[in-house]
Amino acid sequence: INIPFVLKDKKLEHLFLKESAENGLLNLKGHFTVGGMRASIYNAMPEEGVTQLIQFMSEFESKYG
């Protein structure tokens, strides 16, 4: 399953991708024609990975609004 999402401020997308990669969260860039972000969560994705993404997103929001 793919979960597409966008940031309120598109200017933060590059920073979001950079910081997420630094935290081991890879390939979150959305489709090139649609933009935004995309989290791919398939059967092989452990629940801990989803939890890590949620935690990162929460911290990113706290820092950058």
ABEGO torsion letter per residue (X at the ends): XBBBBBBABAAAAAAAAAAAAAAGBBGABBBAAAEEBBBBBBAABBAAAAAAAAAAAAAAAAAAX
